[in-house]
Structure formats: C-alpha cells, structure tokens
C-alpha cells in the first residue's frame, strides 16, 4: 500500500464524491465487512472477526446517524 502525504485525499466532502457519498459508502462497507467477519469466524480467526464486527457496527452507526439527521 502506498504511503499518503496528507489526509486530504481521504477526507473528501459529499460534494466531491462521485460514488454516492459517505453514507452510501459506509453502507457498502458494512455489507462487505459482514461477509469478511463471517469468513473470519468460519476459520476461527476470532480477533479478526471481532475487529471486523466493530468496523461493521461503526459503519452502521454512521449510516443511522445520517438517516436520522436527513443527510443521506
């Protein structure tokens, strides 16, 4: 993975996103991470499964906050 000089390329605003914005990205990430967590559990990679579960919870919470604030 290439090193980044700044976080500006990571922290884009909704207006510059061309992929549906942060809430849609978080929703897609939640789905993918859930599959990875399931795969981790199947292979008894418990710590990895736990961390992936936490990532899914964070993504879901982000989407929930956007929905309740009307920013989706």
Contact map, one row per residue, 1 for C-alpha under 8 A:
111000000000000000000000000000000000000000000000000000000000000000000000
111100000000000000000000000000000000000000000000000000000000000000000000
111110000000000000000000000000000000000000000000000000000000000000000000
011111100000000000000000000000000000000000000000000000000000000000000000
001111100000000000000000000000000000000000000000000000000000000000000000
000111111000000000000000000000000000000000000000000000000000000000000000
000111111110000000000000000000000000000000000000000000000000000000000000
000001111111000000000000000000000000000000000000000000000000000000000000
000001111111000000000000000000000000000000000000000000000000000000000000
000000111111000000000000000000000000000000000000000000000000000000000000
000000111111100000000000000000000000000000000000000000000000000000000000
000000011111110110000000000000000000000000000000000000000000000000000000
000000000011111110000000000000000000000000000000000000000000000000000000
000000000001111110001100000000000000000000000000000000000000000000000000
000000000000111110001000000000000000000000000000000000000000000000000000
000000000001111111000000000000000000000000000000000000000000000000000000
000000000001111111111100000000000000000000000000000000000000000000000000
000000000000000111111000000000000000000000000000000000000000000000000000
000000000000000011111001100000000000000000000000000000000000000000000000
000000000000000011111111100000000000000000000000000000000000000000000000
000000000000011011111111100000000000000000000000000000000000000000000000
000000000000010010011111110000000000000000000000000000000000000000000000
000000000000000000011111111000000000000000000000000000000000011001000001
000000000000000000111111111100000000000000000000000000000000001000000001
000000000000000000111111111110000000000000000000000000000000000000000000
000000000000000000000111111111000000000000000000000000000011011000000000
000000000000000000000011111111100000000000000000000000000011001000000000
000000000000000000000001111111110000000000000000000000000000000000000000
000000000000000000000000111111111000000000000000000000010010000000000000
000000000000000000000000011111111100000000000000000000111011000000000000
000000000000000000000000001111111110000000000000000000010000000000000000
000000000000000000000000000111111111000000000000000000000000000000000000
000000000000000000000000000011111111100000000000000110110000000000000000
000000000000000000000000000001111111110000000000000110010000000000000000
000000000000000000000000000000111111111000000000000000000000000000000000
000000000000000000000000000000011111111100000000100100000000000000000000
000000000000000000000000000000001111111110000001110110000000000000000000
000000000000000000000000000000000111111111000000100000000000000000000000
000000000000000000000000000000000011111111100000000000000000000000000000
000000000000000000000000000000000001111111111101100000000000000000000000
000000000000000000000000000000000000111111111100100000000000000000000000
000000000000000000000000000000000000011111111000000000000000000000000000
000000000000000000000000000000000000001111111000000000000000000000000000
000000000000000000000000000000000000000111111100000000000000000000000000
000000000000000000000000000000000000000111111111100000000000000000000000
000000000000000000000000000000000000000110011111110000000000000000000000
000000000000000000000000000000000000000000001111111000000000000000000000
000000000000000000000000000000000000100100001111111100000000000000000000
000000000000000000000000000000000001110110001111111110000000000000000000
000000000000000000000000000000000000100000000111111111000000000000000000
000000000000000000000000000000000000000000000011111111100000000000000000
000000000000000000000000000000001101100000000001111111110000000000000000
000000000000000000000000000000001100100000000000111111111000000000000000
000000000000000000000000000000000000000000000000011111111100000000000000
000000000000000000000000000001001000000000000000001111111110000000000000
000000000000000000000000000011101100000000000000000111111111000000000000
000000000000000000000000000001000000000000000000000011111111100000000000
000000000000000000000000000000000000000000000000000001111111110000000000
000000000000000000000000011011000000000000000000000000111111111000000000
000000000000000000000000011001000000000000000000000000011111111100000000
000000000000000000000000000000000000000000000000000000001111111110000000
000000000000000000000010010000000000000000000000000000000111111111000000
000000000000000000000011011000000000000000000000000000000011111111100001
000000000000000000000000000000000000000000000000000000000001111111110000
000000000000000000000000000000000000000000000000000000000000111111111000
000000000000000000000010000000000000000000000000000000000000011111111111
000000000000000000000000000000000000000000000000000000000000001111111111
000000000000000000000000000000000000000000000000000000000000000111111110
000000000000000000000000000000000000000000000000000000000000000011111110
000000000000000000000000000000000000000000000000000000000000000001111111
000000000000000000000000000000000000000000000000000000000000000001111111
000000000000000000000011000000000000000000000000000000000000001001100111
